Amino acid sequence: MKNRLGRNEGGYCGERIDIQAVLSEIDELARQLDWQPQKICSDDHLIINAYVRQGSSSSHCFYISSGIHGDEPAGPLAVLEMFRQKLWPIDLGLWVVPCLNPVGCALGTRNNGQGIDLNRHYRQPLARETISHIHWLQSCPRFDCSVLLHEDWEANGYYLYELNGVDGTSLSHQIIEAVGQLCPIHADGPVDDWQSCDGVIRPSIDPIQRPEWPEALFLLEQKTRRNYTLEAPSDFDLPLRVASHISALRTVLLNSPS
Ligand SMILES: [Zn+2]
């Protein structure tokens, strides 16, 4: 169904998922497919895993994360479907973190168990999740591109943020064109502090203007020169949001320039 459901009031009020079941299935499928599990955090009450498939020496390297906000279930479900349907293209190096905020995802809250929005503290990390994540990222190679899966409960269609430190190599319009076959695209206008045009937002990448770094800005500063933060509209059906994320993610993976 391609229509707004009109159920989100003051925040996300849609479907919840059993995140532990989703993560267990991803773990099982990734191991079956010979991906390497890596522990980002393995405290008693906080387990965050990554899954790595090294490509050949000439492979492009991609980083993909989801579940940093616990009230955005389409991201972890899209990662699960990528494994279930074996949709990861061959010959790519892939570093995938299916859920950066497992406690928030279990609670269905945007923030983590301590009420911290993890996607605001990559400049001065406070939370165990962020500190562990940065530590793990520093052990990873540089990536050709990163893709972060999010949702927006207020949006009237799909959109994305592009952070691009390299001129002339944008895939944004290709992504929006692919997703537009499935899902409405967010109308032009302001989103938070930024202006959306044809479903694309290009925020400032000047760290001085961004005192609270999201994950994307940390990645741009330290690990990659290209980032797409994908925002599915969470007032639409969950299967549509998952299919839209898969379409967008595969567009990036199959078309990224070197
Ligand atoms: Zn989000």
Residues whose N, C-alpha, C, O or C-beta is under 5 A from the ligand:
A	BS01	ZN	H69 E72 H150 E151
